[in-house]
């Protein structure tokens, strides 16, 4: 894991927490305060605990710069791109027609780019000195003077304190704050800047592609030549994808293929574990149901073993999925799922270890359930919901729940009333 220290005001916490879920390699340490002058103090506290620092904006970064060790990468979230478009959109809701605007954050070139992208002809008056908290009174006076003299219709600012004061004065304005898209872009840069990341990029990645229903598909073909042609076409499709990974492909048997690549390439091509089209391609082109296991490791044998473990997770989840087992044996997946889950293969908590051992509880299912509930912030569930989450049948979910009840891992807390006809469902809750 890469430890990232996050410094900024409390309002940005939720945005960063949502965005950082897309980067399972990050272990975030939050230091937040609505007093911006706490940023240098937080910097000193985190500098020995983190591999990289992330600031909510330029101001906290600039006042902390002298406290940041030279060898420690540090980044701040810029108010550009989608942040600017969002602020401009909200301004247009306040002001019917924007012809002139005062700006304390962006350069003339950046506004020209905005005009070009949105096909606008807005004129701007810029506060050209460096943005600084010590100059807030001066910046407020700049915006107010332009507005009172009818030189501008509204203002754009990068400082909340300026926006608050302009609101009190009745001057239309918008505070430019980072969007989640801007946060994600900055997190990607932070990831690439760490020494640990450079080592991680060279890790070996093994992938196993398992064709679940190849025998059924073969039976639909009329001749041996058609079967051979199918295998050639399937192998070519897999090879085309592996080439995008700059990897090497080999056939293990008629049902499985294995590829080897590096972690840096795999993460770039999959866009950080969010894009893996091979499973859908095999389904659409040949009607083949494929499950994929990806293994990371510092050696070939470790990565290969982890790939096989990941394939088992894919099958446990119902098949036609891609899961990853990392070098620490933590599981991530399914890839391309809107909200993938992450969980360890082993339970280390002493209480859970004892309970699972005494009552023969599957630690795999338990940790997967815990991970899903933590991610979705769910406290209660039915057997049907557990079955869907674990990728098992409802009957299997009921058996799992009976074991959990015996082990006092869950308790029944009520009954779910159904809108349609049918028996009410029991509602369960995990005991902490």
C-alpha positions in Angstrom: 0.0 0.0 0.0 1.1 3.6 -0.7 0.4 5.9 2.3 -1.0 9.2 1.1 -1.5 12.2 3.5 -4.5 14.3 2.6 -4.5 17.9 3.9 -7.4 20.4 3.6 -10.7 21.6 4.9 -13.3 19.2 6.2 -15.8 19.9 3.3 -13.5 18.1 0.8 -13.3 14.9 2.9 -16.3 13.2 1.3 -15.2 14.0 -2.2 -11.8 12.7 -1.8 -13.0 9.6 0.0 -15.3 8.8 -2.9 -12.6 9.3 -5.5 -9.8 7.4 -3.6 -11.9 4.2 -3.7 -10.8 4.0 -7.3 -7.2 3.6 -6.2 -7.1 0.6 -3.9 -3.3 0.9 -3.7 -3.7 4.1 -1.6 -3.9 4.0 2.2 -5.2 7.5 3.0 -4.4 9.4 6.2 -6.7 12.4 6.5 -5.7 15.6 8.3 -8.5 18.2 7.9 -9.3 21.5 9.5 -11.3 24.5 8.6 -8.4 26.6 9.8 -6.2 26.7 6.7 -3.2 27.7 8.8 -3.2 24.1 10.3 -1.9 22.9 6.9 1.8 23.4 7.8 1.3 21.7 11.2 -0.4 18.7 9.5 2.5 18.6 7.0 5.1 18.2 9.8 2.9 15.5 11.4 2.5 13.5 8.2 5.9 13.8 6.6 7.4 10.7 8.3 4.2 8.7 7.9 3.5 9.0 4.2 4.9 8.3 0.7 3.1 11.2 -0.9 1.1 14.3 0.2 -2.1 15.7 -1.4 -3.4 19.2 -0.6 -6.9 20.3 -1.3 -5.7 23.4 -3.2 -2.9 25.7 -4.0 -3.2 27.9 -0.9 -2.7 25.1 1.7 0.1 23.8 -0.5 1.8 27.2 -0.8 1.8 28.0 2.9 3.1 24.4 3.7 5.8 24.3 1.0 8.7 25.1 3.3 7.7 22.2 5.6 7.7 19.6 2.8 10.9 17.5 2.6 12.6 17.6 -0.8 12.3 13.8 -1.2 8.6 13.7 -0.4 6.3 14.1 -3.5 3.5 16.6 -2.9 0.6 17.6 -5.1 -2.4 20.0 -4.9 -5.7 19.7 -6.6 -5.9 22.5 -9.3 -9.1 24.5 -10.0 -9.0 23.9 -13.7 -10.8 21.8 -16.2 -14.1 20.5 -15.0 -13.9 22.7 -11.9 -14.0 25.8 -14.1 -16.9 24.5 -16.3 -18.9 23.7 -13.2 -18.3 27.1 -11.7 -19.2 28.9 -14.9 -22.4 26.8 -15.3 -23.5 27.8 -11.7 -22.7 31.4 -12.4 -24.9 31.4 -15.5 -27.8 30.3 -13.2 -27.2 33.4 -11.1 -26.7 35.9 -13.9 -28.8 35.9 -17.0 -26.1 37.2 -19.4 -22.4 37.3 -18.6 -20.4 39.6 -20.8 -17.6 40.7 -18.4 -16.2 38.9 -15.3 -13.6 39.5 -12.7 -11.3 36.6 -11.9 -8.6 36.1 -9.2 -7.7 32.5 -10.0 -7.3 31.9 -13.7 -5.0 33.3 -16.3 -6.1 35.0 -19.5 -5.0 32.0 -21.5 -7.2 29.7 -19.4 -10.3 32.0 -19.9 -9.5 32.1 -23.7 -9.6 28.3 -23.6 -13.0 28.4 -21.8 -14.4 30.8 -24.4 -13.2 28.5 -27.2 -14.6 25.3 -25.6 -18.0 26.9 -24.8 -18.2 29.2 -27.8 -18.4 32.2 -25.6 -17.0 35.8 -25.9 -16.7 36.7 -22.3 -14.3 39.6 -21.4 -12.3 39.3 -18.2 -10.5 41.5 -15.7 -7.9 39.6 -13.7 -6.4 40.1 -10.3 -2.8 39.6 -11.4 -1.0 39.3 -8.1 -0.4 35.9 -6.4 -3.4 34.5 -4.7 -2.8 34.6 -1.0 -4.8 34.6 2.3 -2.9 37.6 3.4 -4.4 39.6 0.5 -8.0 38.6 0.9 -9.1 42.2 1.8 -7.3 43.5 -1.3 -8.9 40.7 -3.5 -12.4 41.5 -2.2 -11.9 45.2 -2.9 -10.7 44.3 -6.4 -13.9 42.3 -7.2 -16.2 44.9 -5.6 -14.7 47.8 -7.4 -15.1 46.2 -10.8 -18.7 45.3 -10.0 -19.7 48.7 -8.5 -18.2 50.5 -11.5 -20.2 48.3 -13.9 -17.1 46.9 -15.4 -18.2 43.3 -14.6 -21.4 41.3 -14.2 -20.0 38.8 -11.7 -16.8 37.3 -10.2 -14.9 34.0 -10.1 -12.7 33.3 -7.1 -10.5 30.5 -5.8 -10.9 31.6 -2.1 -14.0 30.7 0.0 -13.4 33.6 2.3 -13.6 36.0 -0.7 -16.8 34.3 -2.0 -18.5 34.5 1.4 -17.7 38.2 1.7 -18.9 38.9 -1.9 -22.2 37.1 -1.1 -22.7 39.4 1.9 -22.1 42.4 -0.4 -24.7 41.1 -2.9 -22.2 40.6 -5.7 -22.9 37.6 -7.9 -19.9 35.2 -7.7 -18.9 31.6 -7.7 -16.2 29.9 -5.7 -14.3 27.4 -7.9 -13.9 24.1 -6.0 -12.4 20.9 -7.3 -14.7 18.3 -8.9 -14.3 14.6 -8.4 -12.8 14.4 -11.9 -10.1 16.9 -11.0 -9.4 15.0 -7.8 -9.0 11.7 -9.7 -6.6 13.3 -12.1 -4.5 14.6 -9.3 -4.5 11.2 -7.5 -3.3 9.6 -10.7 -0.3 12.0 -10.7 0.4 11.4 -7.1 0.4 7.7 -7.7 2.9 7.9 -10.5 5.3 10.2 -8.5 6.2 7.8 -5.6 9.3 5.6 -5.5 7.2 2.8 -4.2 4.9 3.2 -7.2 7.9 2.8 -9.6 8.8 -0.5 -7.9 5.2 -1.6 -8.1 5.0 -0.9 -11.8 7.7 -3.5 -12.5 5.9 -6.2 -10.6 5.0 -9.4 -12.6 1.3 -9.9 -13.5 -0.1 -13.3 -14.5 -3.5 -13.7 -15.9 -5.5 -16.9 -16.4 -8.5 -16.8 -18.8 -10.8 -19.8 -18.2 -13.5 -20.6 -20.8 -16.3 -22.1 -18.8 -18.6 -23.5 -21.5 -16.2 -24.3 -24.4 -17.5 -27.9 -24.6 -21.1 -26.7 -25.0 -20.1 -24.3 -27.8 -18.1 -27.1 -29.5 -21.1 -29.4 -29.5 -23.0 -26.9 -31.6 -20.4 -27.1 -34.4 -20.9 -29.5 -37.3 -17.3 -30.5 -38.1 -13.8 -30.7 -36.7 -12.6 -28.0 -39.0 -15.2 -25.6 -37.5 -14.0 -26.5 -34.0 -10.3 -25.8 -35.0 -11.3 -22.5 -36.6 -13.2 -21.6 -33.4 -10.1 -22.2 -31.3 -7.9 -20.2 -33.7 -10.4 -17.3 -33.6 -10.7 -17.4 -29.8 -6.9 -17.5 -29.4 -6.6 -14.5 -31.8 -9.1 -12.5 -29.8 -7.3 -13.2 -26.6 -3.9 -12.5 -28.2 -5.2 -9.1 -29.6 -6.1 -8.1 -26.1 -2.8 -9.3 -24.6 -0.9 -7.3 -27.2 -2.5 -4.2 -25.8 -1.0 -5.2 -22.4 2.4 -5.7 -24.1 2.2 -9.2 -22.7 3.0 -12.8 -23.7 0.2 -15.4 -24.2 0.3 -19.1 -24.0 -2.4 -21.8 -24.1 -2.5 -24.1 -21.0 -5.1 -26.4 -22.5 -8.2 -26.2 -24.6 -10.1 -24.4 -21.8 -7.4 -22.0 -20.4 -5.0 -19.4 -21.5 -2.3 -17.7 -19.5 -0.7 -14.3 -20.2 2.2 -12.4 -18.5 2.7 -8.7 -18.4 3.8 -6.0 -15.9 1.7 -4.2 -13.3 2.3 -0.7 -14.6 1.1 -1.7 -18.1 -1.9 -3.6 -16.8 -3.0 -0.7 -14.6 -2.7 1.8 -17.5 -4.5 -0.3 -20.0 -7.3 -1.2 -17.6 -7.5 2.4 -16.5 -6.9 1.6 -12.9 -8.8 -1.7 -12.8 -11.9 -0.1 -14.4 -11.8 -1.4 -18.0 -11.5 -5.1 -19.0 -13.4 -5.8 -22.3 -12.1 -9.3 -23.0 -14.9 -11.1 -21.1 -17.6 -9.2 -23.0 -15.8 -9.6 -26.4 -15.6 -13.4 -26.0 -19.3 -13.5 -25.0 -20.5 -11.4 -28.0 -18.3 -13.0 -30.6 -18.4 -16.7 -29.7 -21.0 -17.1 -26.9 -18.2 -18.1 -24.5 -18.5 -17.5 -20.8 -15.0 -16.6 -19.6 -13.7 -16.0 -16.0 -10.4 -14.3 -15.5 -8.0 -14.4 -12.5 -5.2 -11.8 -12.3 -2.3 -12.3 -9.9 0.3 -9.7 -8.8 3.6 -10.8 -7.3 7.3 -10.0 -6.8 8.2 -13.4 -8.4 6.7 -15.4 -11.2 5.6 -18.3 -8.9 3.9 -15.9 -6.5 2.1 -14.1 -9.3 1.0 -17.4 -10.9 -0.3 -18.8 -7.6 -2.2 -15.5 -7.0 -3.7 -15.7 -10.5 -5.1 -19.1 -9.7 -6.5 -17.8 -6.4 -8.1 -14.9 -8.2 -9.8 -17.2 -10.7 -11.3 -19.1 -7.8 -12.7 -15.8 -6.5 -14.2 -15.1 -10.0 -15.9 -18.5 -10.0 -17.2 -18.1 -6.4 -18.7 -14.8 -7.5 -20.7 -16.6 -10.2 -18.3 -16.6 -13.1 -17.8 -14.3 -16.1 -15.9 -11.8 -13.9 -12.4 -10.7 -13.5 -10.8 -10.6 -10.0 -7.3 -9.6 -8.8 -5.3 -11.1 -6.0 -2.4 -8.8 -5.0 1.0 -9.5 -3.6 -0.4 -9.2 0.0 -3.1 -11.7 -0.9 -5.9 -9.1 -0.8 -8.7 -9.5 -3.3 -10.1 -6.8 -5.6 -12.9 -7.1 -8.0 -14.9 -7.6 -10.1 -13.1 -5.3 -12.6 -15.6 -3.1 -14.5 -18.0 -3.4 -11.6 -19.4 0.1 -10.7 -18.4 -0.5 -7.1 -15.8 -3.3 -6.8 -15.1 -4.8 -3.4 -11.8 -5.4 -1.7 -11.1 -8.0 1.0 -8.3 -10.1 2.4 -8.1 -13.8 1.7 -7.3 -14.4 5.4 -9.0 -13.2 8.5 -6.5 -11.8 11.1 -8.9 -10.5 13.7 -8.6 -12.9 16.7 -12.3 -12.8 17.5 -13.3 -13.8 13.9 -10.5 -16.4 13.7 -11.8 -18.1 16.8 -15.5 -18.0 15.8 -14.8 -19.2 12.2 -12.6 -22.0 13.4 -15.0 -23.3 16.1 -18.1 -23.3 13.9 -16.5 -24.2 10.5 -17.5 -20.8 9.0 -16.1 -19.9 5.6 -13.8 -16.9 6.2 -13.9 -16.1 2.5 -17.7 -15.5 2.5 -17.5 -13.6 5.8 -14.8 -11.2 4.7 -16.5 -10.6 1.4 -19.8 -9.8 3.2 -18.1 -7.5 5.6 -16.3 -5.7 2.7 -19.6 -5.2 0.8 -21.4 -3.9 3.8 -18.6 -1.5 4.7 -18.5 -0.2 1.2 -22.3 0.3 0.9 -22.7 1.4 4.6 -25.3 -1.3 5.0 -26.1 -2.6 8.5 -28.9 -5.1 7.8 -29.6 -7.6 4.9 -31.9 -10.5 3.9 -30.8 -13.9 2.7 -31.7 -12.9 -0.9 -29.4 -9.8 -0.6 -26.6 -11.9 0.8 -26.9 -14.4 -2.0 -26.7 -11.6 -4.6 -23.6 -10.1 -2.9 -21.7 -13.4 -2.6 -22.7 -14.7 -6.0 -24.4 -17.8 -4.5 -27.9 -19.3 -4.6 -30.5 -18.2 -2.1 -30.5 -21.8 -0.7 -26.7 -21.5 -0.2 -27.2 -18.1 1.5 -29.7 -19.6 3.9 -27.2 -22.4 4.8 -24.4 -19.8 5.4 -26.7 -17.7 7.6 -27.6 -20.8 9.7 -23.9 -21.3 10.3 -23.4 -17.6 11.2 -26.4 -17.7 13.6 -24.8 -20.7 15.4 -21.5 -18.9 15.6 -23.2 -15.7 16.8 -21.9 -13.7 13.9 -25.3 -12.5 12.9 -28.7 -12.1 14.6 -32.2 -11.8 13.3 -33.5 -8.2 13.9 -36.9 -8.2 12.1 -39.0 -9.2 9.1 -39.2 -7.5 5.8 -42.7 -6.8 4.5 -43.1 -7.5 0.8 -45.2 -5.3 -1.5 -46.3 -8.4 -3.5 -47.6 -11.7 -2.2 -45.1 -14.0 -0.5 -43.7 -14.9 2.8 -42.0 -12.1 4.8 -38.2 -12.3 4.7 -36.1 -12.4 7.8 -33.7 -9.4 8.2 -30.2 -10.1 9.6 -27.5 -7.9 11.2 -23.8 -8.7 11.6 -22.8 -8.5 15.3 -19.7 -6.3 15.9 
